[in-house]
Amino acid sequence: MHLKLTNKNKLRVIKTVYDTYKLNAAQKDSCHCLIRKIERTSSLYSSRCLFRNYKTGEYEFMPSRENFVQYGEWKNYPEEEWELIEEVEFYNRVRNPNAAGWGAYIIPKDAKVGERFYIEDIIEDILMEHFWDSRYPATDGECVWNGNDIEIDKRVYDQTFLIG
Amino acid sequence: MLIIQDMKIYSEDGTYLKTIDCPEKVKNNYLKNINDKDLLCSKCNKNIIDTKFTTENELINILKKDRNTCLKISRFNPMFRFE
């Protein structure tokens, strides 16, 4: 499950490209091109355990031996009942398949200093929400152009919560 | 399943439970964990229930007793349906 902020504020859009063909086209068009290396963040890693019940042979794939599950229950997998078969780690962001280690933001050539933009495909890996044992990455965002670079406004991810 | 429509929370049978409305427009960074279920709002010093660790029935009972109870609700919580 992913939650897109979408361009609710109707901002101008920063495009993201992952190939030199589109990057060069933007460069020729005098756009500002910001190249970013794709780097993973430790906050988007999760681990899971594959357990097997000694008596029944049933398998379960869970975050740990003690887990909070829906409807307010804790589900436990004690060592004396459940054998740990495998413990695995995985990353919670599945990217654009064209991304090969780098991406570039294409900023409109007439961007004004202080102008706010919507980024439809964010290159940085940012944890949007850690809910129960799941971690959800941001996939879009908003930023401000400072004349040389963009500053991503992480406060927009507070929309993940309702408080009151 | 609880339904949230126009910031109002309803139970599945359509009973109105609460309107989510913080006069201080508090954000997540104002909240401090007291325990698994409770948070403290540093803006108004009031307890807030983190619905991440409550059941639907617990929450309905709490809101029936006091509609002004403050809540934190994640959009990723499968207990809620956003309409």
gemmi code that builds the backbone of each chain (N, CA, C; Angstrom):
import gemmi

chains = {
    "A": [
        ("MET", (0.849, -1.202, 0.000), (0.000, 0.000, 0.000), (0.887, 1.254, 0.000)),
        ("HIS", (0.572, 2.179, -0.895), (1.300, 3.440, -0.935), (0.298, 4.581, -0.865)),
        ("LEU", (0.745, 5.666, -0.278), (-0.127, 6.823, -0.186), (0.527, 7.944, -0.967)),
        ("LYS", (-0.138, 8.427, -2.016), (0.380, 9.546, -2.794), (-0.216, 10.829, -2.257)),
        ("LEU", (0.643, 11.829, -2.094), (0.129, 13.115, -1.641), (-0.739, 13.732, -2.738)),
        ("THR", (-0.303, 13.536, -3.972), (-0.862, 14.170, -5.175), (-0.668, 15.702, -5.120)),
        ("ASN", (-0.880, 16.315, -6.242), (-0.608, 17.754, -6.361), (-1.845, 18.567, -5.963)),
        ("LYS", (-2.212, 18.436, -4.684), (-3.435, 19.102, -4.192), (-3.313, 20.626, -4.248)),
        ("ASN", (-2.097, 21.118, -4.092), (-1.907, 22.581, -4.067), (-1.701, 23.170, -5.459)),
        ("LYS", (-1.860, 22.302, -6.471), (-1.763, 22.730, -7.881), (-0.469, 23.522, -8.145)),
        ("LEU", (0.629, 22.955, -7.714), (1.944, 23.576, -7.909), (2.486, 23.193, -9.277)),
        ("ARG", (3.478, 23.945, -9.731), (4.174, 23.504, -10.942), (4.927, 22.219, -10.593)),
        ("VAL", (5.122, 21.389, -11.620), (5.629, 20.039, -11.370), (7.096, 19.912, -11.759)),
        ("ILE", (7.858, 19.261, -10.899), (9.237, 18.893, -11.230), (9.209, 17.457, -11.739)),
        ("LYS", (9.731, 17.283, -12.936), (9.781, 15.943, -13.532), (11.047, 15.236, -13.059)),
        ("THR", (10.997, 13.932, -13.022), (12.164, 13.132, -12.661), (12.521, 12.255, -13.854)),
        ("VAL", (13.793, 12.243, -14.207), (14.224, 11.409, -15.341), (15.327, 10.452, -14.885)),
        ("TYR", (15.430, 9.344, -15.611), (16.425, 8.333, -15.244), (17.300, 7.934, -16.435)),
        ("ASP", (17.285, 8.741, -17.506), (18.152, 8.397, -18.641), (18.753, 9.657, -19.234)),
        ("THR", (19.892, 9.486, -19.898), (20.635, 10.643, -20.416), (19.911, 11.297, -21.595)),
        ("TYR", (19.078, 10.530, -22.301), (18.337, 11.092, -23.430), (17.437, 12.237, -22.935)),
        ("LYS", (16.658, 11.957, -21.895), (15.748, 12.980, -21.345), (16.528, 14.062, -20.600)),
        ("LEU", (17.616, 13.668, -19.967), (18.434, 14.642, -19.228), (19.045, 15.653, -20.202)),
        ("ASN", (19.587, 15.160, -21.316), (20.186, 16.055, -22.309), (19.150, 16.971, -22.953)),
        ("ALA", (17.965, 16.416, -23.173), (16.896, 17.234, -23.764), (16.555, 18.390, -22.828)),
        ("ALA", (16.500, 18.093, -21.521), (16.185, 19.137, -20.540), (17.310, 20.169, -20.471)),
        ("GLN", (18.536, 19.679, -20.543), (19.720, 20.543, -20.501), (19.702, 21.508, -21.684)),
        ("LYS", (19.380, 20.964, -22.879), (19.333, 21.798, -24.094), (18.232, 22.840, -23.998)),
        ("ASP", (17.208, 22.491, -23.245), (16.071, 23.394, -23.089), (16.329, 24.418, -21.967)),
        ("SER", (17.572, 24.441, -21.451), (17.999, 25.377, -20.393), (17.319, 25.167, -19.036)),
        ("CYS", (16.779, 23.981, -18.839), (16.194, 23.690, -17.515), (17.326, 23.481, -16.510)),
        ("HIS", (17.020, 23.646, -15.244), (17.984, 23.315, -14.192), (17.887, 21.803, -13.964)),
        ("CYS", (19.023, 21.120, -14.044), (19.018, 19.658, -13.867), (19.787, 19.304, -12.601)),
        ("LEU", (19.116, 18.670, -11.691), (19.752, 18.294, -10.417), (19.908, 16.781, -10.377)),
        ("ILE", (21.155, 16.339, -10.424), (21.400, 14.900, -10.455), (21.561, 14.374, -9.035)),
        ("ARG", (20.891, 13.274, -8.770), (20.932, 12.662, -7.435), (21.335, 11.194, -7.555)),
        ("LYS", (22.239, 10.783, -6.670), (22.577, 9.375, -6.576), (21.460, 8.692, -5.770)),
        ("ILE", (21.060, 7.526, -6.197), (20.013, 6.814, -5.454), (20.665, 6.076, -4.295)),
        ("GLU", (20.231, 6.435, -3.089), (20.825, 5.806, -1.904), (19.728, 5.294, -0.994)),
        ("ARG", (19.943, 4.114, -0.485), (18.945, 3.542, 0.407), (19.086, 4.123, 1.807)),
        ("THR", (17.957, 4.125, 2.549), (17.990, 4.592, 3.934), (17.698, 3.417, 4.870)),
        ("SER", (18.378, 3.406, 5.992), (18.194, 2.284, 6.929), (16.754, 2.221, 7.443)),
        ("SER", (16.062, 3.366, 7.431), (14.706, 3.379, 7.994), (13.681, 2.657, 7.118)),
        ("LEU", (14.059, 2.275, 5.908), (13.097, 1.571, 5.045), (13.361, 0.068, 4.956)),
        ("TYR", (14.272, -0.408, 5.792), (14.493, -1.862, 5.834), (13.553, -2.504, 6.850)),
        ("SER", (13.061, -3.670, 6.519), (12.246, -4.456, 7.452), (12.813, -5.856, 7.513)),
        ("SER", (12.527, -6.530, 8.605), (12.921, -7.947, 8.668), (11.689, -8.794, 8.972)),
        ("ARG", (11.749, -10.010, 8.529), (10.655, -10.959, 8.751), (11.246, -12.324, 9.091)),
        ("CYS", (10.451, -13.092, 9.821), (10.888, -14.438, 10.208), (9.931, -15.473, 9.631)),
        ("LEU", (10.507, -16.528, 9.097), (9.680, -17.646, 8.644), (9.712, -18.703, 9.747)),
        ("PHE", (8.543, -18.937, 10.356), (8.440, -19.901, 11.459), (7.723, -21.164, 10.993)),
        ("ARG", (8.067, -22.283, 11.631), (7.320, -23.529, 11.384), (6.921, -24.114, 12.734)),
        ("ASN", (5.650, -24.462, 12.817), (5.148, -25.041, 14.065), (5.642, -26.479, 14.211)),
        ("TYR", (6.238, -26.787, 15.356), (6.802, -28.125, 15.566), (5.723, -29.220, 15.462)),
        ("LYS", (4.525, -28.953, 15.992), (3.478, -29.986, 16.017), (2.768, -30.146, 14.676)),
        ("THR", (2.291, -29.019, 14.124), (1.412, -29.090, 12.944), (2.167, -28.959, 11.615)),
        ("GLY", (3.385, -28.430, 11.653), (4.144, -28.217, 10.420), (3.735, -26.945, 9.689)),
        ("GLU", (2.775, -26.208, 10.261), (2.270, -24.980, 9.624), (3.356, -23.893, 9.615)),
        ("TYR", (3.405, -23.130, 8.504), (4.370, -22.023, 8.375), (3.687, -20.687, 8.650)),
        ("GLU", (4.430, -19.755, 9.192), (3.958, -18.369, 9.348), (5.132, -17.452, 9.033)),
        ("PHE", (4.839, -16.339, 8.365), (5.871, -15.362, 7.990), (5.545, -14.068, 8.731)),
        ("MET", (6.279, -13.774, 9.784), (5.914, -12.685, 10.689), (7.120, -11.797, 11.001)),
        ("PRO", (6.873, -10.570, 11.483), (7.995, -9.682, 11.796), (8.893, -10.181, 12.931)),
        ("SER", (8.303, -10.837, 13.934), (9.124, -11.312, 15.055), (8.332, -12.364, 15.835)),
        ("ARG", (8.855, -12.769, 16.971), (8.131, -13.760, 17.771), (6.936, -13.139, 18.495)),
        ("GLU", (6.920, -11.831, 18.648), (5.786, -11.127, 19.283), (5.304, -10.044, 18.330)),
        ("ASN", (4.046, -10.120, 17.919), (3.549, -9.181, 16.910), (2.174, -8.653, 17.275)),
        ("PHE", (1.999, -7.377, 17.045), (0.674, -6.779, 17.203), (-0.056, -6.948, 15.873)),
        ("VAL", (-1.248, -7.521, 15.918), (-2.009, -7.705, 14.682), (-3.335, -6.961, 14.783)),
        ("GLN", (-4.024, -6.881, 13.664), (-5.271, -6.112, 13.624), (-6.254, -6.627, 14.666)),
        ("TYR", (-7.145, -5.761, 15.105), (-8.168, -6.027, 16.112), (-7.576, -6.132, 17.512)),
        ("GLY", (-6.460, -5.441, 17.710), (-5.937, -5.269, 19.053), (-5.386, -6.507, 19.709)),
        ("GLU", (-4.854, -7.411, 18.938), (-4.330, -8.647, 19.520), (-2.829, -8.756, 19.332)),
        ("TRP", (-2.206, -9.424, 20.278), (-0.801, -9.787, 20.133), (-0.754, -11.237, 19.730)),
        ("LYS", (0.071, -11.557, 18.766), (0.216, -12.943, 18.328), (1.665, -13.348, 18.578)),
        ("ASN", (1.823, -14.390, 19.379), (3.169, -14.798, 19.781), (3.576, -16.140, 19.167)),
        ("TYR", (4.844, -16.259, 18.924), (5.403, -17.486, 18.333), (6.557, -17.957, 19.224)),
        ("PRO", (6.228, -18.578, 20.380), (7.276, -18.956, 21.333), (8.230, -20.013, 20.780)),
        ("GLU", (9.459, -19.917, 21.243), (10.521, -20.825, 20.750), (10.183, -22.289, 20.914)),
        ("GLU", (9.478, -22.622, 22.010), (9.170, -24.031, 22.249), (8.107, -24.574, 21.299)),
        ("GLU", (7.372, -23.679, 20.616), (6.320, -24.125, 19.683), (6.678, -23.875, 18.223)),
        ("TRP", (7.480, -22.844, 17.973), (7.749, -22.446, 16.588), (9.244, -22.419, 16.315)),
        ("GLU", (9.626, -23.145, 15.300), (11.036, -23.174, 14.877), (11.292, -22.012, 13.908)),
        ("LEU", (12.394, -21.320, 14.101), (12.754, -20.248, 13.165), (13.477, -20.885, 11.979)),
        ("ILE", (12.862, -20.813, 10.809), (13.441, -21.428, 9.605), (14.393, -20.454, 8.913)),
        ("GLU", (13.906, -19.221, 8.702), (14.726, -18.197, 8.052), (14.396, -16.834, 8.635)),
        ("GLU", (15.400, -15.968, 8.711), (15.159, -14.571, 9.055), (15.663, -13.758, 7.867)),
        ("VAL", (14.802, -12.957, 7.288), (15.186, -12.227, 6.077), (14.987, -10.732, 6.255)),
        ("GLU", (15.738, -9.981, 5.477), (15.618, -8.528, 5.488), (15.235, -8.089, 4.077)),
        ("PHE", (14.370, -7.109, 3.983), (14.019, -6.610, 2.647), (13.819, -5.105, 2.692)),
        ("TYR", (13.791, -4.518, 1.500), (13.678, -3.073, 1.380), (12.270, -2.706, 0.921)),
        ("ASN", (11.730, -1.636, 1.508), (10.321, -1.325, 1.299), (10.029, -0.308, 0.205)),
        ("ARG", (11.000, -0.065, -0.666), (10.652, 0.817, -1.781), (10.941, 0.109, -3.088)),
        ("VAL", (9.918, -0.014, -3.883), (10.088, -0.568, -5.224), (10.095, 0.627, -6.162)),
        ("ARG", (11.210, 0.789, -6.849), (11.406, 1.981, -7.675), (10.980, 1.790, -9.112)),
        ("ASN", (10.933, 2.918, -9.776), (10.814, 2.944, -11.223), (11.866, 1.982, -11.808)),
        ("PRO", (11.465, 1.005, -12.604), (12.437, 0.022, -13.111), (13.533, 0.636, -13.989)),
        ("ASN", (13.320, 1.882, -14.458), (14.354, 2.528, -15.282), (15.472, 3.146, -14.436)),
        ("ALA", (15.272, 3.204, -13.131), (16.271, 3.851, -12.266), (17.474, 2.935, -12.088)),
        ("ALA", (18.634, 3.409, -12.531), (19.847, 2.587, -12.439), (20.906, 3.332, -11.653)),
        ("GLY", (20.642, 3.579, -10.394), (21.653, 4.181, -9.525), (21.614, 5.692, -9.430)),
        ("TRP", (20.944, 6.334, -10.369), (20.844, 7.797, -10.298), (19.532, 8.255, -10.941)),
        ("GLY", (19.181, 9.470, -10.643), (18.015, 10.106, -11.249), (18.296, 11.602, -11.299)),
        ("ALA", (17.468, 12.334, -11.991), (17.668, 13.787, -12.049), (16.312, 14.490, -11.989)),
        ("TYR", (16.294, 15.558, -11.216), (15.110, 16.414, -11.180), (15.276, 17.481, -12.255)),
        ("ILE", (14.215, 17.704, -12.993), (14.233, 18.744, -14.032), (13.394, 19.926, -13.537)),
        ("ILE", (14.100, 21.000, -13.241), (13.432, 22.186, -12.704), (13.157, 23.148, -13.860)),
        ("PRO", (11.955, 23.672, -13.972), (11.668, 24.609, -15.060), (12.676, 25.763, -15.084)),
        ("LYS", (13.061, 26.176, -16.302), (14.105, 27.203, -16.434), (13.700, 28.536, -15.820)),
        ("ASP", (12.399, 28.775, -15.724), (11.939, 30.055, -15.166), (11.548, 29.936, -13.689)),
        ("ALA", (12.071, 28.919, -13.013), (11.759, 28.747, -11.577), (12.218, 29.975, -10.795)),
        ("LYS", (11.370, 30.411, -9.900), (11.719, 31.595, -9.096), (12.250, 31.136, -7.737)),
        ("VAL", (13.219, 31.872, -7.211), (13.759, 31.542, -5.882), (12.607, 31.619, -4.874)),
        ("GLY", (12.463, 30.533, -4.101), (11.379, 30.481, -3.114), (10.115, 29.834, -3.641)),
        ("GLU", (10.109, 29.518, -4.939), (8.907, 28.898, -5.515), (8.755, 27.465, -5.018)),
        ("ARG", (7.520, 27.108, -4.745), (7.211, 25.767, -4.246), (6.792, 24.890, -5.423)),
        ("PHE", (7.298, 23.668, -5.459), (6.997, 22.738, -6.551), (6.475, 21.416, -6.006)),
        ("TYR", (5.789, 20.717, -6.889), (5.366, 19.340, -6.586), (6.317, 18.394, -7.314)),
        ("ILE", (6.854, 17.404, -6.599), (7.729, 16.391, -7.222), (6.902, 15.129, -7.380)),
        ("GLU", (6.672, 14.716, -8.612), (5.777, 13.565, -8.795), (6.468, 12.229, -8.551)),
        ("ASP", (7.800, 12.197, -8.637), (8.532, 10.949, -8.391), (9.802, 11.322, -7.622)),
        ("ILE", (9.763, 11.126, -6.335), (10.862, 11.604, -5.491), (12.028, 10.606, -5.550)),
        ("ILE", (13.235, 11.119, -5.750), (14.403, 10.231, -5.883), (14.875, 9.766, -4.501)),
        ("GLU", (14.875, 10.680, -3.543), (15.342, 10.336, -2.199), (14.432, 9.286, -1.555)),
        ("ASP", (15.027, 8.422, -0.771), (14.237, 7.444, -0.023), (13.901, 8.039, 1.337)),
        ("ILE", (12.622, 8.259, 1.561), (12.155, 8.900, 2.800), (11.077, 8.018, 3.428)),
        ("LEU", (11.212, 7.771, 4.697), (10.186, 7.004, 5.416), (8.993, 7.920, 5.676)),
        ("MET", (7.833, 7.514, 5.132), (6.643, 8.335, 5.328), (5.927, 7.929, 6.614)),
        ("GLU", (5.826, 6.638, 6.835), (5.122, 6.165, 8.028), (5.591, 4.770, 8.393)),
        ("HIS", (5.717, 4.552, 9.691), (6.060, 3.232, 10.228), (4.833, 2.786, 10.993)),
        ("PHE", (4.031, 1.943, 10.366), (2.777, 1.533, 10.986), (2.821, 0.058, 11.299)),
        ("TRP", (2.604, -0.295, 12.594), (2.807, -1.648, 13.076), (4.203, -2.079, 12.614)),
        ("ASP", (4.294, -3.132, 11.823), (5.637, -3.547, 11.414), (5.908, -3.229, 9.949)),
        ("SER", (5.090, -2.383, 9.379), (5.283, -2.034, 7.971), (5.858, -0.631, 7.851)),
        ("ARG", (6.684, -0.477, 6.851), (7.298, 0.831, 6.605), (6.893, 1.302, 5.210)),
        ("TYR", (6.388, 2.531, 5.156), (5.858, 3.053, 3.894), (6.718, 4.213, 3.399)),
        ("PRO", (7.252, 4.108, 2.187), (8.094, 5.186, 1.668), (7.268, 6.308, 1.029)),
        ("ALA", (7.846, 7.493, 1.040), (7.235, 8.586, 0.284), (7.526, 8.332, -1.192)),
        ("THR", (6.581, 8.612, -2.052), (6.837, 8.450, -3.485), (6.729, 9.778, -4.227)),
        ("ASP", (6.052, 10.735, -3.621), (5.996, 12.079, -4.200), (6.225, 13.094, -3.080)),
        ("GLY", (6.246, 14.355, -3.408), (6.527, 15.337, -2.352), (6.440, 16.767, -2.844)),
        ("GLU", (6.778, 17.670, -1.959), (6.817, 19.094, -2.304), (8.173, 19.651, -1.890)),
        ("CYS", (8.628, 20.658, -2.608), (9.933, 21.235, -2.295), (9.935, 22.720, -2.651)),
        ("VAL", (11.011, 23.376, -2.234), (11.187, 24.813, -2.532), (12.508, 24.973, -3.277)),
        ("TRP", (12.480, 25.750, -4.335), (13.681, 26.032, -5.138), (14.417, 27.205, -4.499)),
        ("ASN", (15.713, 27.003, -4.158), (16.463, 28.087, -3.502), (17.417, 28.813, -4.469)),
        ("GLY", (17.293, 28.506, -5.737), (18.146, 29.160, -6.745), (19.270, 28.259, -7.214)),
        ("ASN", (19.667, 27.307, -6.359), (20.723, 26.350, -6.720), (20.268, 24.909, -6.577)),
        ("ASP", (19.362, 24.692, -5.655), (18.960, 23.325, -5.323), (17.515, 23.347, -4.840)),
        ("ILE", (16.960, 22.155, -4.633), (15.612, 22.091, -4.059), (15.721, 21.629, -2.607)),
        ("GLU", (14.800, 22.120, -1.793), (14.734, 21.694, -0.391), (13.400, 20.980, -0.210)),
        ("ILE", (13.486, 19.680, 0.032), (12.261, 18.880, 0.194), (11.607, 19.221, 1.530)),
        ("ASP", (10.305, 19.489, 1.489), (9.568, 19.850, 2.702), (8.955, 18.583, 3.292)),
        ("LYS", (9.618, 18.029, 4.296), (9.147, 16.769, 4.878), (7.891, 16.953, 5.738)),
        ("ARG", (7.564, 18.194, 6.037), (6.362, 18.421, 6.863), (5.094, 17.970, 6.134)),
        ("VAL", (5.155, 17.899, 4.810), (3.936, 17.517, 4.078), (3.536, 16.068, 4.382)),
        ("TYR", (4.498, 15.278, 4.851), (4.164, 13.873, 5.141), (3.350, 13.731, 6.421)),
        ("ASP", (3.184, 14.834, 7.162), (2.295, 14.813, 8.333), (0.851, 14.541, 7.919)),
        ("GLN", (0.559, 14.709, 6.628), (-0.798, 14.429, 6.151), (-1.167, 12.965, 6.311)),
        ("THR", (-0.163, 12.141, 6.602), (-0.405, 10.725, 6.829), (-1.268, 10.524, 8.077)),
        ("PHE", (-1.257, 11.529, 8.959), (-1.985, 11.401, 10.220), (-3.121, 12.400, 10.314)),
        ("LEU", (-4.156, 11.966, 10.997), (-5.194, 12.899, 11.409), (-5.072, 13.017, 12.924)),
        ("ILE", (-5.072, 14.209, 13.422), (-4.952, 14.408, 14.867), (-6.054, 15.359, 15.310)),
        ("GLY", (-6.743, 14.934, 16.375), (-7.783, 15.828, 16.910), (-8.908, 15.068, 17.557)),
    ],
    "B": [
        ("MET", (-14.878, -1.986, 11.073), (-14.393, -0.883, 10.242), (-15.090, 0.415, 10.644)),
        ("LEU", (-14.302, 1.454, 10.861), (-14.864, 2.774, 11.135), (-14.699, 3.628, 9.871)),
        ("ILE", (-15.651, 4.486, 9.650), (-15.636, 5.273, 8.407), (-15.310, 6.735, 8.735)),
        ("ILE", (-14.393, 7.301, 7.977), (-14.071, 8.724, 8.150), (-14.481, 9.458, 6.881)),
        ("GLN", (-15.390, 10.398, 7.096), (-15.923, 11.168, 5.968), (-15.954, 12.633, 6.392)),
        ("ASP", (-15.312, 13.489, 5.629), (-15.256, 14.923, 5.960), (-14.814, 15.141, 7.411)),
        ("MET", (-13.806, 14.396, 7.832), (-13.215, 14.486, 9.174), (-14.169, 14.026, 10.289)),
        ("LYS", (-15.260, 13.395, 9.917), (-16.175, 12.855, 10.930), (-16.014, 11.337, 10.964)),
        ("ILE", (-16.023, 10.781, 12.183), (-15.882, 9.334, 12.323), (-17.256, 8.727, 12.596)),
        ("TYR", (-17.562, 7.684, 11.834), (-18.820, 6.953, 12.019), (-18.517, 5.480, 12.243)),
        ("SER", (-19.370, 4.822, 13.021), (-19.242, 3.365, 13.122), (-19.858, 2.766, 11.857)),
        ("GLU", (-19.708, 1.463, 11.699), (-20.169, 0.823, 10.462), (-21.692, 0.940, 10.283)),
        ("ASP", (-22.420, 1.008, 11.410), (-23.881, 1.133, 11.294), (-24.318, 2.589, 11.080)),
        ("GLY", (-23.358, 3.487, 10.884), (-23.682, 4.876, 10.563), (-23.771, 5.799, 11.769)),
        ("THR", (-23.505, 5.275, 12.962), (-23.574, 6.121, 14.159), (-22.422, 7.124, 14.159)),
        ("TYR", (-22.763, 8.388, 14.350), (-21.737, 9.434, 14.423), (-20.978, 9.296, 15.740)),
        ("LEU", (-19.649, 9.321, 15.680), (-18.847, 9.151, 16.898), (-18.084, 10.415, 17.282)),
        ("LYS", (-17.525, 11.083, 16.285), (-16.654, 12.214, 16.621), (-16.257, 12.977, 15.362)),
        ("THR", (-15.943, 14.253, 15.550), (-15.330, 15.040, 14.476), (-13.862, 15.252, 14.823)),
        ("ILE", (-12.993, 14.974, 13.870), (-11.557, 15.177, 14.107), (-11.257, 16.643, 13.824)),
        ("ASP", (-10.937, 17.346, 14.877), (-10.710, 18.779, 14.707), (-9.822, 19.268, 15.839)),
        ("CYS", (-8.615, 19.622, 15.520), (-7.711, 20.139, 16.541), (-7.621, 21.654, 16.382)),
        ("PRO", (-8.071, 22.416, 17.380), (-8.022, 23.881, 17.257), (-6.594, 24.410, 17.143)),
        ("GLU", (-5.638, 23.626, 17.647), (-4.229, 24.052, 17.604), (-3.524, 23.579, 16.338)),
        ("LYS", (-4.233, 22.800, 15.524), (-3.654, 22.239, 14.278), (-2.320, 21.517, 14.582)),
        ("VAL", (-2.357, 20.703, 15.606), (-1.158, 20.011, 16.078), (-0.637, 19.022, 15.034)),
        ("LYS", (0.680, 18.973, 14.911), (1.333, 18.035, 13.998), (1.975, 16.924, 14.818)),
        ("ASN", (2.407, 15.908, 14.103), (2.974, 14.724, 14.737), (4.137, 15.042, 15.684)),
        ("ASN", (4.934, 16.047, 15.341), (6.120, 16.318, 16.160), (5.803, 16.954, 17.518)),
        ("TYR", (4.527, 17.271, 17.745), (4.130, 17.783, 19.058), (3.767, 16.641, 20.017)),
        ("LEU", (3.706, 15.432, 19.500), (3.232, 14.307, 20.309), (4.391, 13.487, 20.855)),
        ("LYS", (4.285, 13.164, 22.146), (5.302, 12.329, 22.780), (4.641, 11.060, 23.292)),
        ("ASN", (5.325, 9.940, 23.116), (4.768, 8.671, 23.583), (4.809, 8.575, 25.111)),
        ("ILE", (3.667, 8.241, 25.716), (3.648, 7.960, 27.163), (3.746, 6.439, 27.325)),
        ("ASN", (2.942, 5.733, 26.542), (3.008, 4.271, 26.474), (2.530, 3.880, 25.072)),
        ("ASP", (2.229, 2.591, 24.851), (1.824, 2.134, 23.510), (0.591, 2.857, 22.972)),
        ("LYS", (-0.385, 3.089, 23.884), (-1.665, 3.612, 23.407), (-1.835, 5.117, 23.589)),
        ("ASP", (-1.044, 5.688, 24.470), (-1.269, 7.095, 24.793), (-0.100, 7.983, 24.409)),
        ("LEU", (-0.468, 9.147, 23.933), (0.520, 10.165, 23.571), (0.194, 11.420, 24.362)),
        ("LEU", (1.183, 12.234, 24.559), (0.945, 13.502, 25.241), (1.171, 14.627, 24.232)),
        ("CYS", (0.186, 15.516, 24.170), (0.308, 16.651, 23.262), (1.037, 17.780, 24.000)),
        ("SER", (2.181, 18.167, 23.489), (2.972, 19.185, 24.183), (2.396, 20.586, 23.980)),
        ("LYS", (1.451, 20.705, 23.083), (0.832, 22.010, 22.833), (-0.209, 22.327, 23.913)),
        ("CYS", (-1.067, 21.342, 24.240), (-2.125, 21.624, 25.222), (-2.060, 20.691, 26.425)),
        ("ASN", (-0.999, 19.857, 26.498), (-0.777, 18.994, 27.664), (-1.915, 17.990, 27.886)),
        ("LYS", (-2.537, 17.575, 26.813), (-3.666, 16.646, 26.903), (-3.240, 15.291, 26.354)),
        ("ASN", (-3.820, 14.225, 26.907), (-3.512, 12.888, 26.376), (-4.234, 12.652, 25.052)),
        ("ILE", (-3.557, 11.949, 24.176), (-4.127, 11.619, 22.868), (-4.034, 10.108, 22.705)),
        ("ILE", (-5.080, 9.493, 22.237), (-5.050, 8.039, 22.043), (-4.479, 7.722, 20.662)),
        ("ASP", (-3.449, 6.887, 20.655), (-2.893, 6.431, 19.380), (-3.709, 5.221, 18.937)),
        ("THR", (-4.502, 5.400, 17.899), (-5.425, 4.336, 17.486), (-4.706, 3.152, 16.837)),
        ("LYS", (-3.402, 3.280, 16.703), (-2.598, 2.178, 16.154), (-2.758, 0.912, 17.005)),
        ("PHE", (-2.931, 1.109, 18.309), (-2.977, -0.034, 19.220), (-4.316, -0.166, 19.952)),
        ("THR", (-5.394, 0.314, 19.352), (-6.710, 0.103, 19.982), (-7.564, -0.747, 19.050)),
        ("THR", (-8.555, -1.393, 19.649), (-9.492, -2.138, 18.815), (-10.648, -1.205, 18.466)),
        ("GLU", (-11.436, -1.634, 17.494), (-12.580, -0.836, 17.063), (-13.563, -0.643, 18.232)),
        ("ASN", (-13.835, -1.742, 18.944), (-14.800, -1.655, 20.050), (-14.288, -0.767, 21.179)),
        ("GLU", (-13.012, -0.883, 21.474), (-12.423, -0.020, 22.517), (-12.635, 1.442, 22.145)),
        ("LEU", (-12.356, 1.733, 20.893), (-12.435, 3.121, 20.433), (-13.883, 3.631, 20.448)),
        ("ILE", (-14.814, 2.794, 20.010), (-16.230, 3.198, 20.019), (-16.661, 3.495, 21.454)),
        ("ASN", (-16.270, 2.626, 22.389), (-16.655, 2.847, 23.801), (-16.058, 4.131, 24.354)),
        ("ILE", (-14.801, 4.370, 24.017), (-14.134, 5.601, 24.491), (-14.863, 6.831, 23.956)),
        ("LEU", (-15.191, 6.811, 22.671), (-15.820, 7.988, 22.053), (-17.276, 8.163, 22.494)),
        ("LYS", (-17.940, 7.059, 22.831), (-19.314, 7.188, 23.333), (-19.313, 7.847, 24.711)),
        ("LYS", (-18.242, 7.570, 25.488), (-18.149, 8.190, 26.822), (-17.730, 9.646, 26.712)),
        ("ASP", (-16.798, 9.920, 25.806), (-16.294, 11.291, 25.679), (-15.885, 11.568, 24.230)),
        ("ARG", (-16.761, 12.288, 23.582), (-16.559, 12.610, 22.165), (-15.368, 13.558, 21.953)),
        ("ASN", (-14.948, 14.217, 23.024), (-13.839, 15.173, 22.910), (-12.468, 14.524, 23.082)),
        ("THR", (-12.452, 13.212, 23.243), (-11.165, 12.518, 23.347), (-10.369, 12.768, 22.065)),
        ("CYS", (-9.107, 13.127, 22.241), (-8.269, 13.377, 21.063), (-7.669, 12.071, 20.556)),
        ("LEU", (-7.574, 11.967, 19.232), (-7.066, 10.750, 18.608), (-5.954, 11.080, 17.625)),
        ("LYS", (-5.084, 10.091, 17.451), (-4.139, 10.141, 16.328), (-4.484, 8.949, 15.444)),
        ("ILE", (-4.748, 9.238, 14.194), (-5.173, 8.192, 13.258), (-4.235, 8.178, 12.058)),
        ("SER", (-3.700, 7.012, 11.769), (-2.854, 6.890, 10.578), (-3.722, 6.491, 9.389)),
        ("ARG", (-3.427, 7.069, 8.250), (-4.169, 6.696, 7.042), (-3.851, 5.270, 6.608)),
        ("PHE", (-2.825, 4.683, 7.201), (-2.476, 3.303, 6.863), (-3.176, 2.297, 7.786)),
        ("ASN", (-3.958, 2.799, 8.741), (-4.615, 1.894, 9.691), (-5.818, 1.228, 9.023)),
        ("PRO", (-5.804, -0.094, 8.882), (-6.902, -0.773, 8.177), (-8.220, -0.758, 8.947)),
        ("MET", (-8.188, -0.272, 10.180), (-9.427, -0.178, 10.961), (-10.334, 0.939, 10.440)),
        ("PHE", (-9.757, 1.850, 9.664), (-10.516, 3.002, 9.152), (-10.661, 2.932, 7.640)),
        ("ARG", (-11.813, 3.387, 7.190), (-11.996, 3.547, 5.743), (-12.201, 5.037, 5.487)),
        ("PHE", (-11.376, 5.578, 4.605), (-11.455, 7.019, 4.310), (-12.320, 7.217, 3.068)),
        ("GLU", (-13.350, 8.034, 3.222), (-14.248, 8.263, 2.070), (-14.243, 9.720, 1.654)),
    ],
}
model = gemmi.Model(1)
for chain_id, residues in chains.items():
    chain = gemmi.Chain(chain_id)
    for i, (resn, *xyz) in enumerate(residues, 1):
        res = gemmi.Residue()
        res.name, res.seqid = resn, gemmi.SeqId(i, " ")
        for name, pos in zip(("N", "CA", "C"), xyz):
            atom = gemmi.Atom()
            atom.name, atom.element = name, gemmi.Element(name[0])
            atom.pos, atom.b_iso = gemmi.Position(*pos), 0.0
            res.add_atom(atom)
        chain.add_residue(res)
    model.add_chain(chain)
structure = gemmi.Structure()
structure.add_model(model)
structure.setup_entities()
